[in-house]
Amino acid sequence: MNIKKRFLSTALTTACCVALLDGAHAHTDYEAPKTEWGQPDLQGVWNFSSNTPMQRPTSYGTQEFLTAEQIEEAVERQARAAAAADAAAAQRVVDPEAPPVTDNPGGYNDFWFEVAGLGDTVRTSHIVYPENGRVPPAVEGAPRAFGGLGPDIPGSRPVRYVVGGIAKDGPEDRGLSERCIVGFNSGPPFVPSLYNNNMQIVQNRDTAVIFTEMIHDARIVPLVEAPALDEDIRLWSGDSRGWWEGGSLVVQTRNFNGHRQTFNSTGTNYDMVLTERFTRTAYDTVNYEFTIDDPTTFTDKITAIVPMTKVAGQIYEYACHEGNYGMENILRGERMAEQRAGDDS
């Protein structure tokens, strides 16, 4: 995205934010339309892009919302950063021999990034509990590992993070999104990321389907009393059960398989209980709130609020496995490197 588009997007967001400041804490009078079964209608495609940080910068303390002056400062700061990035990219076009800014080859350029602020972007963080807006301390001994586009990180299987890997001996050494198992923003819970921040809700009387664009996963959530799965049955996206509380769809998920991290690159999610609330607060807005309770990973619960904005379109298939030539090429490249090393010895 070029500087002009980015700035206009941010400026539009700022105008909306300033208008929202006085009513940020007020309850909306909006009443969601009802389905033929009398339930709030949450159906549609929703986008959860955001330029609000998940964790609150410590300088804000317990301040939950930005002031108008702080919003203006953020706009100017983002504009300067965007201009610097565009200038660096232009310089590389004019002078291909210019030294790279980093040794990391990266993955995608800014054209693909989807981080414009939508909806309630006056928050200082998406995390609202603990009150400091920060992820609570981890329990002693809880595993922690960061993936990324850089060199492999020493470790052992299973690889629980989504991007990067520990080696290239086989696909099991790569991250979950590289293996087309779990998308880096597909949840649950939904966490804004670089792109494909879209999900869809489909309802009938007794069921809600929560469908993600990334890795095209569909969670089928029964809305009637049904026996929970046995503790021995564990799933990548857990076992979800839902019910209505006023205008909110509440979804509680357990029975995660432990092969993913709980949150913030920490934990194993085996004991995690996730509670999500979907509340339609306007024609084009769903308020998404999630609470993570995993006493084997964190010393306290985590609650975050992420606004979702209605998309005038549909979700197309994300055929990850069908087009995953990247995995094949990663492993082939490593075999070639090994062969060359053998030829040189």
HELIX and SHEET records of a PDB file:
HELIX    1   1 ILE A    3  LEU A   20  1                                  18    
HELIX    2   2 LEU A   21  GLY A   23  5                                   3    
HELIX    3   3 THR A   58  TYR A   60  5                                   3    
HELIX    4   4 ALA A   68  VAL A   94  1                                  27    
HELIX    5   5 ASP A  110  TRP A  112  5                                   3    
HELIX    6   6 PRO A  171  ASP A  173  5                                   3    
HELIX    7   7 MET A  214  HIS A  216  5                                   3    
HELIX    8   8 TYR A  325  ASP A  344  1                                  20    
SHEET    1   A 6 ILE A 127  TYR A 129  0                                        
SHEET    2   A 6 ILE A 302  LYS A 310 -1                                        
SHEET    3   A 6 GLY A  44  ASN A  47 -1                                        
SHEET    4   A 6 ASN A 198  GLN A 203 -1                                        
SHEET    5   A 6 THR A 207  THR A 212 -1                                        
SHEET    6   A 6 ALA A 218  PRO A 222 -1                                        
SHEET    1   B 6 ILE A 127  TYR A 129  0                                        
SHEET    2   B 6 ILE A 302  LYS A 310 -1                                        
SHEET    3   B 6 THR A 285  ASP A 293 -1                                        
SHEET    4   B 6 VAL A 273  ALA A 282 -1                                        
SHEET    5   B 6 SER A 248  ARG A 254 -1                                        
SHEET    6   B 6 ASP A 239  GLU A 245 -1                                        
END                                                                             
